[in-house]
Amino acid sequence: MKHLISSLLLLAALPSFAQSTKTIKQSGNPVFSGWYADPEAAIFNHKYWVYPTYSAKYKEQVFLDAFSSDDLTSWKKHDHILDTAAVKWANKAMWAPAIVQKDKKYYLFFGANDIQSDQEIGGIGVAVADKPEGPFKDHLGKPLVDKFYNGAQPIDQFVFKDKDGQYYLIYGGWQHCNIAKLNKDFTGFLPFDDGKIFKEITPEHYVEGPYMFMRNGKYYFMWSEGGWTGPDYSVAYAIGDTPFGPFKRIGKILKQDPKIATGAGHHSVIMNEKKNQYYIVYHRRPLTETDGNHRVTCIDEMKFDQDGNILPIKITNEGVKAQKAK
């Protein structure tokens, strides 16, 4: 009996397996509730930010929300960081925000009005704020790009900062993509050496949603293919030696999984090069939904092979592990 009591006391003094094993937090997919698409991800002040399209009918798309997180798992909503009340020329279809921090200001690029010709008012605008959560105000009082150049609809803007510090606007729908050199205060553009303002860099099968990043000295150019309301919306990519290409399509890396979700596309990327961690932030449509606007924002890991090619991404319901933005 004495030995039994001693053994029980010893066991009681030891931490239980459950107590000593930490539960690893996962983001889960979707990462926040609500119908949101075209997510633009960024890291500001050691915090993750996502700026998506409010996914509804065009006439209801009159504002943009943002979401912030310390660890990719718990997200805080920031309501109406920009709306059409602050942008007099915009009245609907406020789409696909892109954001950049420069000179202690935050510049939010957005599409509005879904113009179908040069005779309509709308296109790509710019808003500015002192904080990533806004409130943002119209930077120009008019669109930055308001016409179809090289056949590209002025939507789906992305701002890329090159290694020399130059900022470029990359954008375009209707199966055409342009790149243009932004001036210092983002009020307009600088001409290229040949005098052109908009250079076309459209790769094979491009539809919309361009995104660019650098890795190991190479330029990765990504875009969305297929129709955004259909199940086969997807993301493909190319690799080039300059932001102007030439870009030859390599292949798809993000697409539907009929067991999990359909319409996986229009993405951005979170990068931690020091830790060699990459995450793709994208939208997809739950299997239960048939409404084209019923899209949700998700995050999954993005990996590369030894040659620098992006491996096909497995879309999941679990999402990614908690990760500090440092």
C-alpha positions in Angstrom: 0.0 0.0 0.0 2.8 2.4 0.8 4.4 1.8 -2.6 1.0 2.3 -4.3 0.5 5.7 -2.6 4.0 6.8 -3.5 3.4 5.9 -7.2 0.1 7.8 -7.2 1.7 10.9 -5.7 4.4 10.7 -8.3 1.9 10.5 -11.2 -0.1 13.4 -9.8 3.0 15.5 -9.7 3.7 14.9 -13.4 2.1 17.1 -16.0 -0.5 15.3 -18.0 0.0 14.6 -21.7 -2.9 16.8 -22.6 -1.5 19.7 -20.5 2.0 19.4 -21.9 0.9 19.2 -25.6 0.1 22.6 -27.1 -2.8 22.8 -29.5 -1.6 24.2 -32.8 -4.0 26.9 -34.0 -5.1 26.7 -37.7 -6.7 29.4 -39.7 -9.5 27.3 -41.1 -11.0 28.1 -44.5 -12.6 30.4 -45.1 -10.6 32.6 -42.8 -13.4 35.1 -42.0 -17.1 35.0 -42.5 -19.0 36.8 -45.3 -19.0 36.8 -49.0 -15.6 38.3 -50.0 -13.5 37.8 -53.1 -10.3 39.0 -54.9 -8.3 39.3 -51.7 -5.2 41.5 -51.6 -2.9 40.5 -48.7 -0.2 42.8 -47.1 1.9 43.0 -43.9 2.0 46.4 -42.2 3.5 47.0 -38.7 3.9 43.3 -37.9 0.2 42.6 -38.7 -1.4 40.8 -41.6 -4.0 42.6 -43.6 -6.5 41.4 -46.3 -8.4 43.8 -48.5 -11.1 42.0 -50.5 -14.0 42.8 -52.8 -17.4 42.7 -51.1 -18.9 39.9 -53.2 -22.5 41.0 -54.1 -24.4 42.4 -57.0 -22.6 45.2 -58.8 -25.0 47.9 -57.5 -24.4 46.7 -53.9 -20.6 46.9 -54.3 -20.3 50.4 -53.0 -17.8 49.9 -50.2 -14.7 48.0 -49.2 -14.0 46.3 -45.9 -10.6 45.2 -44.6 -9.5 42.5 -42.1 -6.4 42.4 -39.9 -4.7 39.6 -37.9 -1.7 39.1 -35.7 -1.3 35.4 -36.6 -3.4 34.5 -39.7 -6.0 32.7 -37.5 -8.0 35.4 -35.7 -9.2 38.3 -37.9 -10.6 41.7 -37.0 -13.0 43.3 -39.4 -12.6 47.0 -40.3 -15.9 48.2 -41.8 -16.2 50.5 -44.8 -12.6 51.7 -45.1 -13.6 53.2 -48.4 -17.0 53.7 -50.0 -18.5 55.5 -53.0 -19.5 58.5 -50.8 -15.8 59.3 -50.7 -15.3 58.8 -54.4 -17.7 61.0 -56.3 -17.1 59.4 -59.7 -17.7 55.9 -58.5 -21.2 54.5 -58.1 -21.0 50.6 -58.2 -18.7 47.6 -58.8 -15.9 48.7 -56.4 -13.5 45.9 -57.0 -10.2 44.1 -56.3 -8.3 46.5 -54.1 -4.6 46.7 -54.1 -2.6 48.5 -51.4 0.9 49.8 -50.9 2.6 51.8 -48.2 4.8 54.7 -49.3 6.2 57.7 -47.5 4.1 57.0 -44.4 0.9 56.9 -46.4 -1.3 54.0 -47.5 -2.5 54.0 -51.1 -5.5 51.9 -52.0 -6.0 51.2 -55.7 -9.5 50.0 -56.7 -11.6 49.5 -59.8 -15.1 51.0 -60.0 -18.2 51.1 -62.3 -17.2 48.1 -64.5 -16.9 50.3 -67.6 -17.5 48.6 -70.9 -16.2 51.4 -73.2 -14.2 54.6 -73.3 -17.4 56.6 -73.3 -18.3 55.6 -69.7 -17.0 57.1 -66.5 -15.0 54.8 -64.3 -11.9 52.6 -64.2 -9.0 52.4 -61.8 -8.9 54.9 -58.9 -6.6 55.6 -56.0 -7.5 56.5 -52.4 -5.1 57.5 -49.6 -5.0 57.2 -45.8 -2.7 57.7 -42.9 -3.5 54.2 -41.5 -4.0 50.8 -43.1 -7.5 50.7 -41.7 -8.4 54.1 -43.2 -10.5 55.9 -43.6 -9.4 56.4 -47.2 -10.2 59.4 -49.3 -10.0 59.9 -53.0 -6.5 60.8 -54.1 -7.2 62.3 -57.5 -10.9 63.2 -57.7 -11.0 61.2 -61.0 -9.9 57.7 -62.2 -6.1 57.1 -62.6 -6.9 54.9 -65.7 -10.3 55.5 -67.3 -9.9 54.0 -70.8 -9.2 50.7 -72.6 -5.5 50.7 -73.6 -4.2 47.7 -75.6 -7.7 46.2 -75.2 -7.4 45.9 -71.4 -10.4 46.7 -69.3 -9.3 49.0 -66.5 -9.9 46.6 -63.6 -8.0 44.2 -61.4 -5.1 46.5 -60.5 -1.9 45.4 -58.7 1.0 47.6 -57.6 4.4 46.1 -57.9 7.6 47.6 -56.4 10.7 46.6 -58.3 14.1 46.1 -56.7 15.2 49.6 -57.8 12.3 51.2 -55.9 10.2 51.9 -59.0 6.4 51.2 -58.6 4.4 49.8 -61.5 0.7 49.4 -62.0 -0.1 46.0 -63.5 -3.8 45.6 -64.4 -6.3 44.4 -66.9 -9.4 42.4 -67.7 -10.9 41.2 -71.0 -7.9 38.9 -71.6 -5.3 41.7 -71.8 -2.8 42.9 -69.2 -0.8 46.1 -69.1 2.1 47.4 -67.1 2.7 51.2 -66.5 5.3 53.1 -64.6 3.8 55.1 -61.7 5.1 58.6 -60.8 6.3 59.4 -57.3 3.0 60.6 -55.8 0.8 58.1 -57.7 -1.1 60.8 -59.5 -0.1 59.6 -62.9 2.5 57.7 -65.0 6.0 58.2 -66.4 6.6 57.2 -70.0 8.9 54.3 -70.9 12.0 54.9 -73.0 10.0 54.4 -76.2 7.4 57.0 -75.2 4.7 54.6 -74.4 2.7 54.7 -71.1 1.0 51.3 -71.2 3.0 48.2 -72.2 1.1 45.0 -72.9 2.5 41.9 -71.1 -0.4 39.5 -71.7 0.7 35.8 -71.4 -1.2 32.8 -72.9 -4.7 32.2 -71.5 -4.6 35.3 -69.3 -8.0 36.5 -68.3 -7.7 38.9 -65.3 -6.4 39.2 -61.7 -2.6 39.8 -62.2 -0.1 39.5 -59.4 3.7 39.7 -59.4 6.5 39.0 -56.9 10.2 38.4 -56.9 12.0 35.3 -55.7 15.7 34.5 -56.2 16.1 37.2 -58.7 13.2 36.0 -60.9 9.9 37.7 -61.6 6.9 35.5 -61.0 3.8 36.7 -62.9 0.5 35.2 -61.9 -3.1 35.6 -63.1 -6.5 34.1 -63.2 -8.0 32.0 -66.0 -11.5 30.9 -66.8 -14.8 32.5 -65.9 -15.1 33.9 -62.4 -18.7 32.5 -62.0 -17.8 29.0 -63.1 -16.2 26.1 -61.3 -13.0 26.1 -63.3 -11.7 29.6 -62.4 -8.1 29.0 -61.6 -4.6 30.6 -61.2 -1.6 30.1 -63.5 1.8 31.6 -63.7 4.9 32.4 -65.7 8.5 33.4 -64.8 10.6 36.2 -66.4 13.8 38.1 -66.0 12.2 41.5 -65.9 8.7 42.8 -64.9 8.0 43.2 -68.7 8.7 39.6 -69.5 8.6 38.0 -72.0 6.3 35.8 -70.0 5.7 32.2 -71.2 2.9 30.4 -69.4 4.2 27.5 -67.2 0.9 26.1 -65.9 -1.9 26.2 -63.4 -1.1 26.0 -59.7 -4.5 26.7 -58.1 -7.8 25.2 -59.1 -11.0 23.7 -57.7 -11.1 20.5 -55.8 -14.6 19.0 -56.3 -14.5 17.5 -52.8 -13.7 20.9 -51.1 -14.7 23.9 -53.2 -14.9 25.2 -56.8 -13.9 28.5 -58.5 -10.6 28.9 -56.8 -8.9 32.0 -58.1 -8.1 35.8 -58.0 -5.4 35.7 -55.4 -2.4 37.4 -53.8 0.6 36.1 -51.9 2.0 36.6 -48.4 5.8 36.1 -48.3 8.3 35.6 -45.6 11.5 35.0 -47.5 13.7 34.7 -44.4 11.7 31.7 -43.3 11.0 30.5 -46.9 7.3 30.6 -46.1 4.7 31.6 -48.7 0.9 31.6 -48.5 -1.6 32.1 -51.2 -4.7 34.1 -50.3 -7.6 33.5 -52.7 -11.3 33.2 -53.1 -13.4 30.1 -53.8 -17.0 29.0 -53.9 -18.4 26.6 -51.3 -19.9 23.4 -52.7 -23.3 24.3 -51.4 -23.4 27.5 -53.4 -24.6 28.2 -57.0 -24.8 32.0 -56.8 -21.8 33.4 -58.6 -21.2 36.0 -55.9 -21.1 33.5 -53.0 -17.3 33.5 -52.7 -15.2 33.3 -49.6 -11.6 34.2 -48.7 -9.2 31.4 -48.0 -5.5 30.9 -47.2 -3.3 27.9 -48.1 0.4 27.2 -48.2 2.4 27.7 -51.4 5.6 25.8 -52.0 8.3 25.5 -54.6 10.4 22.7 -56.0 14.2 22.8 -56.2 14.1 24.5 -59.6 12.0 27.3 -58.3 8.7 26.2 -59.9 5.5 26.6 -57.9 4.1 23.3 -56.8 0.3 22.7 -57.3 -1.5 24.0 -54.3 -3.7 21.8 -52.3 -6.8 23.7 -51.2 -7.9 22.7 -47.7 -10.6 23.3 -45.1 -7.9 23.5 -42.4 -6.0 26.4 -43.8 -2.6 27.3 -42.4 -0.9 27.2 -39.0 -0.7 30.3 -36.8 2.2 32.4 -37.8 3.4 35.8 -36.5 3.9 38.5 -39.1 7.6 39.1 -38.3 
